Amino acid sequence: MLVAGLALMAQADRQALDAMVASLNLPDFSGSVLIEPVEVEGISGWRAQVSLPDSHDHRSYADIRKIIRASSLTPRAREYAGGTFRILAEAEGVVHSMPPEEVTFHEVGALDSILDICLSAGLVDLLAPDAIRCSPLPLCDGEVQSAHGLLTSPAPAVQHLLRDIPVYGIDSWGETVTPTALAILKALKTEFGLWPEMTVKRTARVYGSRVLPNVPNGAIFALGALNVGEKFTPESQPQ
C-alpha cells in the first residue's frame, strides 16, 4: 500500500519503478511491480501488484545491508532503506531474543520486504516532502501466518514497534499493520495526528491485498503544500 500510494503521489510510471527495481542489482525483476486500478465494494482505487519468483533463500540483516550498500539507489534512499531494515531487525531481534545482526528474513518475505522498503525509500526521496503525516493506526484482533506458525495479530514485531504510536480499535478481523510498514513509517520520522493545514494537490485511494469485513477499506494518500502562517476562518472561505 505504501509503494502504491507513494508512486501515485510521485507520479512514478512503470518505467520509473522498473529503474528503481533494477538499481538493487538483484536478479532481473523487471516488471515485477505494477500499480493497477482496482475496485473494492464499488469504490475505485489503486493497488500495487507484486510478482516475485518462488524462492527459498534466507537473507540475514547483514546480507540485506550489503544489498542496499551495493545498490545504485540515491544516497538518501539508501539511508531510508538501511534505517528501515535496522528498525525491523532490532524488533525481530527482541522478539526472538537475538542480536539484530543474527536476524534472518525468510523466503519470499525477504524479497518482498526488500522491494517494499527500497521502493518506498526511493519514492520518498523522489517526492522529497518537508514532512510526512499519518493518522492513528487501526488495530483489531486476527491471525497472522508466519514462518514460525500461526500468530495472533498484531504480530509480535508489530507489538514492539507500536511503542509511542497512536492507535484506535476497529470492529473487524485480520492484520491491519505489518512490521514492514510500521518500520518504514518510523524510519521516515512520520508524524501522527490529524490532517495538517495544507492545500491539497493530489489524492489517491489505495487498497491492500485483502478486504477486511465490517469497516471501510483502503488508505487515502494526499500530497499538498503547507499553508505556512495561514489560519482557516469561515471568513477566509472562497465565495
BAROKOL-737121 format. One record per residue (C-alpha): x, z, y; residue number from 1; chain. Coordinates in steps of 0.02 Angstrom, whole numbers. Layout:
N
@x=X	z=Z	y=Y	i=NUM	ch=A $
...
//
This chain:
239
@x=0	z=0	y=0	i=1	ch=A $
@x=143	z=39	y=119	i=2	ch=A $
@x=227	z=-128	y=83	i=3	ch=A $
@x=65	z=-224	y=113	i=4	ch=A $
@x=21	z=-129	y=271	i=5	ch=A $
@x=194	z=-141	y=346	i=6	ch=A $
@x=209	z=-326	y=302	i=7	ch=A $
@x=44	z=-362	y=389	i=8	ch=A $
@x=93	z=-264	y=543	i=9	ch=A $
@x=262	z=-353	y=549	i=10	ch=A $
@x=178	z=-521	y=511	i=11	ch=A $
@x=307	z=-547	y=374	i=12	ch=A $
@x=265	z=-700	y=270	i=13	ch=A $
@x=309	z=-734	y=88	i=14	ch=A $
@x=475	z=-813	y=138	i=15	ch=A $
@x=525	z=-656	y=234	i=16	ch=A $
@x=476	z=-544	y=88	i=17	ch=A $
@x=573	z=-654	y=-35	i=18	ch=A $
@x=725	z=-643	y=79	i=19	ch=A $
@x=715	z=-452	y=78	i=20	ch=A $
@x=698	z=-451	y=-112	i=21	ch=A $
@x=848	z=-568	y=-127	i=22	ch=A $
@x=950	z=-455	y=-14	i=23	ch=A $
@x=950	z=-323	y=-152	i=24	ch=A $
@x=1063	z=-434	y=-259	i=25	ch=A $
@x=963	z=-393	y=-415	i=26	ch=A $
@x=907	z=-523	y=-544	i=27	ch=A $
@x=801	z=-661	y=-467	i=28	ch=A $
@x=635	z=-582	y=-421	i=29	ch=A $
@x=589	z=-722	y=-301	i=30	ch=A $
@x=401	z=-724	y=-279	i=31	ch=A $
@x=382	z=-553	y=-361	i=32	ch=A $
@x=292	z=-480	y=-209	i=33	ch=A $
@x=137	z=-563	y=-140	i=34	ch=A $
@x=20	z=-499	y=-5	i=35	ch=A $
@x=-152	z=-564	y=-52	i=36	ch=A $
@x=-330	z=-545	y=12	i=37	ch=A $
@x=-445	z=-437	y=-93	i=38	ch=A $
@x=-621	z=-369	y=-83	i=39	ch=A $
@x=-672	z=-193	y=-137	i=40	ch=A $
@x=-856	z=-147	y=-141	i=41	ch=A $
@x=-896	z=-291	y=-25	i=42	ch=A $
@x=-764	z=-247	y=107	i=43	ch=A $
@x=-619	z=-367	y=128	i=44	ch=A $
@x=-439	z=-312	y=144	i=45	ch=A $
@x=-265	z=-343	y=77	i=46	ch=A $
@x=-162	z=-289	y=-72	i=47	ch=A $
@x=20	z=-306	y=-124	i=48	ch=A $
@x=33	z=-390	y=-294	i=49	ch=A $
@x=199	z=-349	y=-378	i=50	ch=A $
@x=252	z=-444	y=-534	i=51	ch=A $
@x=403	z=-372	y=-625	i=52	ch=A $
@x=481	z=-417	y=-792	i=53	ch=A $
@x=472	z=-295	y=-937	i=54	ch=A $
@x=623	z=-181	y=-926	i=55	ch=A $
@x=693	z=-36	y=-1024	i=56	ch=A $
@x=834	z=2	y=-904	i=57	ch=A $
@x=862	z=178	y=-841	i=58	ch=A $
@x=942	z=194	y=-670	i=59	ch=A $
@x=1013	z=356	y=-605	i=60	ch=A $
@x=1009	z=408	y=-423	i=61	ch=A $
@x=1194	z=362	y=-416	i=62	ch=A $
@x=1156	z=187	y=-485	i=63	ch=A $
@x=1022	z=159	y=-353	i=64	ch=A $
@x=1136	z=216	y=-213	i=65	ch=A $
@x=1261	z=83	y=-269	i=66	ch=A $
@x=1125	z=-50	y=-266	i=67	ch=A $
@x=1075	z=-1	y=-89	i=68	ch=A $
@x=1255	z=3	y=-27	i=69	ch=A $
@x=1291	z=-167	y=-106	i=70	ch=A $
@x=1134	z=-247	y=-36	i=71	ch=A $
@x=1128	z=-357	y=118	i=72	ch=A $
@x=988	z=-256	y=196	i=73	ch=A $
@x=1021	z=-212	y=378	i=74	ch=A $
@x=1118	z=-50	y=407	i=75	ch=A $
@x=962	z=38	y=471	i=76	ch=A $
@x=859	z=-21	y=322	i=77	ch=A $
@x=995	z=42	y=203	i=78	ch=A $
@x=989	z=209	y=293	i=79	ch=A $
@x=800	z=221	y=274	i=80	ch=A $
@x=806	z=170	y=90	i=81	ch=A $
@x=951	z=286	y=50	i=82	ch=A $
@x=865	z=431	y=137	i=83	ch=A $
@x=704	z=400	y=40	i=84	ch=A $
@x=791	z=399	y=-128	i=85	ch=A $
@x=887	z=556	y=-81	i=86	ch=A $
@x=723	z=646	y=-43	i=87	ch=A $
@x=647	z=580	y=-205	i=88	ch=A $
@x=798	z=629	y=-310	i=89	ch=A $
@x=802	z=803	y=-235	i=90	ch=A $
@x=617	z=828	y=-275	i=91	ch=A $
@x=636	z=765	y=-453	i=92	ch=A $
@x=790	z=874	y=-472	i=93	ch=A $
@x=689	z=1029	y=-425	i=94	ch=A $
@x=552	z=980	y=-548	i=95	ch=A $
@x=673	z=952	y=-692	i=96	ch=A $
@x=799	z=1089	y=-646	i=97	ch=A $
@x=947	z=972	y=-623	i=98	ch=A $
@x=1060	z=912	y=-482	i=99	ch=A $
@x=994	z=758	y=-389	i=100	ch=A $
@x=1144	z=655	y=-450	i=101	ch=A $
@x=1082	z=677	y=-630	i=102	ch=A $
@x=904	z=618	y=-596	i=103	ch=A $
@x=857	z=458	y=-688	i=104	ch=A $
@x=719	z=337	y=-639	i=105	ch=A $
@x=638	z=265	y=-795	i=106	ch=A $
@x=600	z=87	y=-849	i=107	ch=A $
@x=487	z=-22	y=-739	i=108	ch=A $
@x=462	z=126	y=-622	i=109	ch=A $
@x=643	z=109	y=-570	i=110	ch=A $
@x=622	z=-74	y=-518	i=111	ch=A $
@x=452	z=-38	y=-440	i=112	ch=A $
@x=523	z=106	y=-337	i=113	ch=A $
@x=674	z=4	y=-282	i=114	ch=A $
@x=562	z=-137	y=-220	i=115	ch=A $
@x=435	z=-19	y=-139	i=116	ch=A $
@x=566	z=83	y=-49	i=117	ch=A $
@x=687	z=-55	y=2	i=118	ch=A $
@x=549	z=-173	y=61	i=119	ch=A $
@x=465	z=-33	y=159	i=120	ch=A $
@x=634	z=9	y=238	i=121	ch=A $
@x=666	z=-173	y=283	i=122	ch=A $
@x=492	z=-196	y=357	i=123	ch=A $
@x=503	z=-38	y=462	i=124	ch=A $
@x=671	z=-98	y=527	i=125	ch=A $
@x=591	z=-266	y=568	i=126	ch=A $
@x=450	z=-180	y=662	i=127	ch=A $
@x=567	z=-54	y=747	i=128	ch=A $
@x=424	z=62	y=801	i=129	ch=A $
@x=453	z=202	y=925	i=130	ch=A $
@x=352	z=318	y=813	i=131	ch=A $
@x=252	z=318	y=652	i=132	ch=A $
@x=92	z=421	y=644	i=133	ch=A $
@x=-10	z=459	y=488	i=134	ch=A $
@x=-172	z=553	y=463	i=135	ch=A $
@x=-175	z=707	y=349	i=136	ch=A $
@x=-164	z=652	y=167	i=137	ch=A $
@x=-315	z=655	y=48	i=138	ch=A $
@x=-297	z=751	y=-115	i=139	ch=A $
@x=-408	z=776	y=-266	i=140	ch=A $
@x=-395	z=827	y=-448	i=141	ch=A $
@x=-343	z=698	y=-576	i=142	ch=A $
@x=-215	z=646	y=-705	i=143	ch=A $
@x=-51	z=550	y=-693	i=144	ch=A $
@x=28	z=458	y=-840	i=145	ch=A $
@x=217	z=483	y=-833	i=146	ch=A $
@x=371	z=460	y=-941	i=147	ch=A $
@x=352	z=645	y=-981	i=148	ch=A $
@x=172	z=630	y=-1038	i=149	ch=A $
@x=4	z=661	y=-954	i=150	ch=A $
@x=14	z=772	y=-799	i=151	ch=A $
@x=-113	z=845	y=-681	i=152	ch=A $
@x=-123	z=772	y=-507	i=153	ch=A $
@x=-43	z=796	y=-384	i=154	ch=A $
@x=111	z=761	y=-488	i=155	ch=A $
@x=249	z=894	y=-488	i=156	ch=A $
@x=363	z=796	y=-371	i=157	ch=A $
@x=218	z=770	y=-250	i=158	ch=A $
@x=183	z=958	y=-254	i=159	ch=A $
@x=361	z=991	y=-199	i=160	ch=A $
@x=359	z=856	y=-64	i=161	ch=A $
@x=193	z=913	y=8	i=162	ch=A $
@x=276	z=1062	y=90	i=163	ch=A $
@x=236	z=1062	y=278	i=164	ch=A $
@x=121	z=909	y=258	i=165	ch=A $
@x=-62	z=923	y=316	i=166	ch=A $
@x=-190	z=878	y=181	i=167	ch=A $
@x=-377	z=880	y=150	i=168	ch=A $
@x=-481	z=876	y=-9	i=169	ch=A $
@x=-594	z=732	y=-62	i=170	ch=A $
@x=-734	z=730	y=-191	i=171	ch=A $
@x=-655	z=609	y=-313	i=172	ch=A $
@x=-539	z=599	y=-463	i=173	ch=A $
@x=-366	z=522	y=-476	i=174	ch=A $
@x=-195	z=508	y=-397	i=175	ch=A $
@x=-205	z=482	y=-209	i=176	ch=A $
@x=-24	z=515	y=-158	i=177	ch=A $
@x=130	z=459	y=-254	i=178	ch=A $
@x=305	z=535	y=-243	i=179	ch=A $
@x=374	z=368	y=-183	i=180	ch=A $
@x=251	z=350	y=-40	i=181	ch=A $
@x=274	z=530	y=16	i=182	ch=A $
@x=464	z=515	y=10	i=183	ch=A $
@x=455	z=357	y=117	i=184	ch=A $
@x=345	z=444	y=247	i=185	ch=A $
@x=465	z=592	y=254	i=186	ch=A $
@x=621	z=483	y=267	i=187	ch=A $
@x=542	z=390	y=414	i=188	ch=A $
@x=509	z=557	y=501	i=189	ch=A $
@x=323	z=519	y=507	i=190	ch=A $
@x=215	z=623	y=624	i=191	ch=A $
@x=49	z=683	y=551	i=192	ch=A $
@x=-106	z=703	y=656	i=193	ch=A $
@x=-245	z=614	y=748	i=194	ch=A $
@x=-237	z=436	y=812	i=195	ch=A $
@x=-117	z=425	y=959	i=196	ch=A $
@x=-172	z=364	y=1129	i=197	ch=A $
@x=-124	z=181	y=1121	i=198	ch=A $
@x=-181	z=3	y=1149	i=199	ch=A $
@x=-214	z=-72	y=977	i=200	ch=A $
@x=-131	z=-239	y=947	i=201	ch=A $
@x=-159	z=-269	y=761	i=202	ch=A $
@x=-253	z=-186	y=616	i=203	ch=A $
@x=-271	z=-211	y=429	i=204	ch=A $
@x=-364	z=-126	y=286	i=205	ch=A $
@x=-252	z=-111	y=133	i=206	ch=A $
@x=-304	z=-67	y=-44	i=207	ch=A $
@x=-207	z=3	y=-190	i=208	ch=A $
@x=-217	z=-49	y=-372	i=209	ch=A $
@x=-357	z=74	y=-413	i=210	ch=A $
@x=-528	z=109	y=-341	i=211	ch=A $
@x=-572	z=294	y=-325	i=212	ch=A $
@x=-754	z=343	y=-354	i=213	ch=A $
@x=-867	z=426	y=-225	i=214	ch=A $
@x=-752	z=403	y=-75	i=215	ch=A $
@x=-705	z=266	y=50	i=216	ch=A $
@x=-562	z=163	y=-18	i=217	ch=A $
@x=-418	z=83	y=74	i=218	ch=A $
@x=-295	z=136	y=207	i=219	ch=A $
@x=-304	z=74	y=385	i=220	ch=A $
@x=-142	z=16	y=466	i=221	ch=A $
@x=-134	z=-9	y=654	i=222	ch=A $
@x=4	z=-69	y=770	i=223	ch=A $
@x=-10	z=-26	y=953	i=224	ch=A $
@x=76	z=5	y=1118	i=225	ch=A $
@x=80	z=185	y=1178	i=226	ch=A $
@x=-11	z=214	y=1341	i=227	ch=A $
@x=128	z=318	y=1419	i=228	ch=A $
@x=68	z=426	y=1561	i=229	ch=A $
@x=-113	z=367	y=1549	i=230	ch=A $
@x=-258	z=482	y=1511	i=231	ch=A $
@x=-425	z=421	y=1449	i=232	ch=A $
@x=-576	z=469	y=1552	i=233	ch=A $
@x=-753	z=398	y=1549	i=234	ch=A $
@x=-722	z=326	y=1723	i=235	ch=A $
@x=-573	z=227	y=1656	i=236	ch=A $
@x=-677	z=129	y=1530	i=237	ch=A $
@x=-686	z=-58	y=1561	i=238	ch=A $
@x=-852	z=-114	y=1632	i=239	ch=A $
//
